[in-house]
Amino acid sequence: MSAGLPTWRAPVIGGFVAFMTVPVVATALFSLATRWDRTLWPEGFTLAWWARVTSRSAFTDTLLNSFWVAAISVLVSLAIVVPAAYLAHTRLPRAKPWLELFSIVPFSLPGVVLALGLIRLYSKLPLPLVNTPNILIAAYVIVALPFMYRAVMTTLESVDTRLLIEAAQSLGAGPLQIFGWVIVPNIAVGIVNGSLLVFSAVFAEFVLANLLIGTRLKTFPIYLVEFTRSDARQASALALMSFIIAWVISLAILWTATKPRKPQKGGSHG
């Protein structure tokens, strides 16, 4: 049986690789083609579509909008999830099942349902959220919860936090010092992975951005979708840029996940 595995494994892997790469290659060729509707192969290649789409001021504006919205969402997620996961793991173990439940709820809600629910919820709060970028960031923090929580909690569970805390306490460190100078450095891999996952998810998100704020703060995905209705070749160039960004972030996640961790230290500045 084991000798026959390579016989079917190669076609399966080859089919999977083709399934994943052919659409990307076709999109890249279409974004570079001078014309590709009369022949099997593009009649020529040009960078004109890339130059045209990137020369628009809206390109830079939407790219920066998506970047800073994603960056702020990452920072807010870190400020909420990292302390909550640490407390649940070390002092409130009974809260862990509830956090696990809450962390998967966003996955079970369609984007449209989540957007309508958030609008109804935030409209009742005495805060300037509705029709502002703030509501988009608040929504993204909720959507990002599963990515950030799972990455941070998995790393916490792989670290001997009790030993680290006891060692730091023996050196006279207080709770905040233990958290900031001992725990956080030891779960840095999970924090980085969670941040990259949140950034990539928020950067490419379209449904919530379109429903919650629309053209009041145009993000990169909204800019891309607008081009699909007018110029498919420029839209293909934008789609390929989005794929490259996601690919780079994925490589960064793989690199941090496979990077050997330094030995744990209980505290070095007593």
C-alpha positions as CSV (number, residue, x, y, z in Angstrom):
1,M,0.0,0.0,0.0
2,S,2.7,2.5,0.9
3,A,4.6,1.8,-2.3
4,G,1.5,2.9,-4.3
5,L,1.2,6.2,-2.5
6,P,3.5,8.2,-4.8
7,T,1.4,7.0,-7.8
8,W,-1.7,9.0,-6.8
9,R,0.1,11.6,-4.7
10,A,1.8,13.3,-7.6
11,P,-1.3,13.9,-9.7
12,V,-3.3,15.1,-6.6
13,I,-0.5,17.6,-5.7
14,G,-0.1,18.6,-9.3
15,G,-3.8,19.2,-9.6
16,F,-3.9,21.2,-6.4
17,V,-1.0,23.4,-7.5
18,A,-2.6,23.9,-10.9
19,F,-5.9,24.8,-9.3
20,M,-4.2,27.4,-7.1
21,T,-1.8,28.9,-9.7
22,V,-3.6,28.9,-13.0
23,P,-6.1,31.7,-12.0
24,V,-3.2,33.8,-10.7
25,V,-1.2,33.3,-13.8
26,A,-4.2,34.0,-16.0
27,T,-4.9,37.2,-14.1
28,A,-1.3,38.3,-14.4
29,L,-1.3,37.6,-18.2
30,F,-4.6,39.5,-18.6
31,S,-3.3,42.5,-16.7
32,L,-0.3,42.6,-19.1
33,A,-2.0,41.8,-22.4
34,T,-2.5,44.4,-25.1
35,R,-5.5,42.3,-26.3
36,W,-6.7,38.9,-25.4
37,D,-10.1,38.2,-26.8
38,R,-9.4,36.8,-30.3
39,T,-6.6,34.3,-29.8
40,L,-5.7,31.6,-27.3
41,W,-2.6,33.6,-26.3
42,P,-2.3,37.3,-25.6
43,E,-1.5,39.2,-28.8
44,G,1.1,41.3,-26.9
45,F,2.2,42.5,-23.6
46,T,2.4,46.0,-22.0
47,L,2.7,47.7,-18.7
48,A,0.3,50.4,-19.7
49,W,-2.6,49.1,-17.6
50,W,-0.4,48.9,-14.5
51,A,1.0,52.4,-15.1
52,R,-2.5,53.8,-15.7
53,V,-4.1,52.4,-12.6
54,T,-1.2,53.3,-10.3
55,S,-0.9,56.8,-11.6
56,R,-4.4,57.8,-10.3
57,S,-4.4,59.7,-7.1
58,A,-7.2,57.4,-5.9
59,F,-4.8,54.5,-6.0
60,T,-2.5,56.0,-3.4
61,D,-5.4,57.3,-1.3
62,T,-7.2,54.0,-1.1
63,L,-4.0,52.0,-0.5
64,L,-3.1,54.3,2.4
65,N,-6.7,54.2,3.7
66,S,-6.6,50.4,3.8
67,F,-3.1,50.4,5.4
68,W,-3.9,52.7,8.3
69,V,-7.3,51.1,9.0
70,A,-5.6,47.7,9.1
71,A,-2.8,49.0,11.3
72,I,-5.2,50.6,13.8
73,S,-7.3,47.5,13.8
74,V,-4.2,45.5,14.7
75,L,-3.2,47.8,17.5
76,V,-6.7,47.8,19.0
77,S,-6.9,44.0,18.7
78,L,-3.6,43.6,20.5
79,A,-4.6,46.0,23.3
80,I,-7.8,43.9,23.9
81,V,-6.8,40.4,23.1
82,V,-3.3,40.0,24.6
83,P,-4.2,41.1,28.1
84,A,-7.5,39.2,28.0
85,A,-5.9,36.0,26.8
86,Y,-3.1,36.3,29.4
87,L,-5.6,36.8,32.3
88,A,-7.8,33.9,31.1
89,H,-4.8,31.6,30.8
90,T,-3.1,32.4,34.1
91,R,-5.8,33.7,36.5
92,L,-9.3,33.0,35.1
93,P,-9.2,29.6,33.5
94,R,-13.0,29.4,33.7
95,A,-13.2,32.2,31.3
96,K,-11.3,30.4,28.6
97,P,-14.3,28.4,27.2
98,W,-16.3,31.6,27.0
99,L,-13.5,33.4,25.2
100,E,-13.1,30.4,22.8
101,L,-16.9,30.7,22.1
102,F,-16.8,34.4,21.5
103,S,-13.7,34.1,19.3
104,I,-15.5,31.8,16.8
105,V,-18.8,33.8,16.7
106,P,-17.6,36.2,14.0
107,F,-16.8,33.2,11.7
108,S,-20.5,32.0,11.9
109,L,-22.0,35.4,10.9
110,P,-22.3,36.5,7.3
111,G,-20.8,39.9,6.6
112,V,-24.2,41.4,5.7
113,V,-25.7,40.2,9.0
114,L,-22.8,41.4,11.0
115,A,-22.8,44.8,9.3
116,L,-26.5,45.4,10.0
117,G,-26.2,44.2,13.6
118,L,-23.2,46.5,14.2
119,I,-25.0,49.5,12.7
120,R,-27.9,48.9,15.0
121,L,-25.7,48.4,18.1
122,Y,-23.4,51.3,17.5
123,S,-26.1,53.7,16.6
124,K,-27.4,53.5,20.2
125,L,-24.0,54.3,21.8
126,P,-23.1,57.9,22.8
127,L,-20.0,57.7,20.6
128,P,-19.4,59.1,17.1
129,L,-19.2,55.7,15.3
130,V,-22.0,55.5,12.7
131,N,-21.0,56.9,9.2
132,T,-17.4,57.5,10.4
133,P,-14.2,55.4,9.9
134,N,-14.5,54.6,13.6
135,I,-17.3,52.1,13.0
136,L,-15.2,50.3,10.4
137,I,-12.3,49.9,12.8
138,A,-14.7,48.7,15.6
139,A,-16.2,46.2,13.2
140,Y,-12.8,45.0,12.0
141,V,-11.7,44.4,15.6
142,I,-14.6,42.1,16.1
143,V,-13.9,40.3,12.8
144,A,-10.2,40.0,13.8
145,L,-10.9,38.5,17.2
146,P,-10.6,34.8,16.0
147,F,-7.3,35.4,14.3
148,M,-5.6,37.3,17.1
149,Y,-7.0,35.3,19.9
150,R,-6.2,31.9,18.5
151,A,-2.6,32.9,17.6
152,V,-1.9,34.5,21.0
153,M,-3.6,31.7,23.1
154,T,-1.8,28.9,21.2
155,T,1.5,30.6,21.9
156,L,0.6,31.1,25.6
157,E,-0.3,27.4,25.9
158,S,3.1,26.4,24.5
159,V,4.9,28.5,27.1
160,D,5.4,27.6,30.8
161,T,3.8,30.8,32.1
162,R,3.8,29.5,35.7
163,L,7.5,29.0,35.8
164,L,8.1,32.4,34.1
165,I,5.8,34.2,36.6
166,E,7.4,32.5,39.6
167,A,10.9,33.3,38.4
168,A,10.0,37.0,37.8
169,Q,8.2,37.3,41.2
170,S,11.3,35.9,42.9
171,L,13.3,38.8,41.4
172,G,10.8,41.3,42.7
173,A,8.8,42.0,39.5
174,G,5.3,43.3,39.8
175,P,2.3,42.1,37.7
176,L,2.7,44.8,35.0
177,Q,6.4,44.1,34.8
178,I,5.8,40.4,34.5
179,F,3.3,40.9,31.7
180,G,5.3,43.5,29.8
181,W,8.9,42.3,30.3
182,V,8.5,38.6,30.7
183,I,5.3,37.2,29.1
184,V,5.0,39.5,26.0
185,P,8.6,38.7,24.8
186,N,7.9,35.0,25.2
187,I,4.7,35.1,23.1
188,A,6.1,37.5,20.5
189,V,5.7,34.9,17.8
190,G,2.0,34.6,18.4
191,I,1.6,38.3,18.6
192,V,3.4,38.8,15.3
193,N,1.4,36.0,13.6
194,G,-1.9,37.3,14.9
195,S,-1.0,40.8,13.8
196,L,-0.1,39.6,10.3
197,L,-3.3,37.6,10.0
198,V,-5.4,40.5,11.2
199,F,-3.7,42.9,8.9
200,S,-4.2,40.7,5.8
201,A,-7.8,40.0,6.7
202,V,-8.7,43.6,7.2
203,F,-6.6,44.9,4.3
204,A,-8.6,42.7,1.8
205,E,-12.0,43.0,3.4
206,F,-14.8,44.4,1.2
207,V,-18.2,43.6,2.5
208,L,-18.1,45.5,5.8
209,A,-16.2,48.4,4.3
210,N,-18.8,48.7,1.5
211,L,-21.8,48.4,3.8
212,L,-20.7,50.4,6.9
213,I,-19.0,53.4,5.3
214,G,-19.0,53.0,1.5
215,T,-17.4,55.8,-0.5
216,R,-17.0,58.0,2.7
217,L,-13.7,56.2,3.2
218,K,-12.8,54.3,0.0
219,T,-10.5,51.4,0.7
220,F,-8.4,49.4,-1.7
221,P,-10.9,46.5,-2.1
222,I,-13.7,49.0,-2.9
223,Y,-11.4,50.7,-5.5
224,L,-10.7,47.3,-7.0
225,V,-14.4,46.3,-7.3
226,E,-15.1,49.7,-9.0
227,F,-12.6,48.8,-11.7
228,T,-14.2,45.4,-12.4
229,R,-17.2,47.4,-13.7
230,S,-15.2,49.6,-16.0
231,D,-11.8,48.1,-17.0
232,A,-11.1,44.4,-16.4
233,R,-7.4,44.7,-17.2
234,Q,-6.8,47.5,-14.7
235,A,-8.9,45.5,-12.2
236,S,-6.7,42.5,-12.9
237,A,-3.6,44.5,-12.1
238,L,-5.1,45.6,-8.8
239,A,-6.2,42.1,-8.0
240,L,-2.6,40.9,-8.6
241,M,-1.3,43.6,-6.3
242,S,-3.6,42.5,-3.6
243,F,-2.5,38.9,-4.1
244,I,1.2,39.9,-3.8
245,I,0.5,41.7,-0.6
246,A,-1.3,38.7,0.8
247,W,1.5,36.4,-0.4
248,V,4.2,38.5,1.3
249,I,2.2,38.5,4.5
250,S,1.8,34.7,4.3
251,L,5.5,34.3,3.8
252,A,6.1,36.5,6.9
253,I,3.8,34.3,8.9
254,L,5.5,31.1,7.8
255,W,8.9,32.7,8.6
256,T,7.9,33.7,12.1
257,A,6.2,30.4,12.7
258,T,9.3,28.3,11.7
259,K,11.9,30.6,13.3
260,P,13.5,28.9,16.3
261,R,12.4,30.4,19.6
262,K,15.0,31.6,22.1
263,P,15.1,29.9,25.5
264,Q,12.6,31.2,28.0
265,K,13.9,33.5,30.6
266,G,12.2,34.3,33.9
267,G,13.4,37.9,34.1
268,S,16.7,39.5,33.5
269,H,16.3,42.9,35.0
270,G,15.6,42.3,38.6
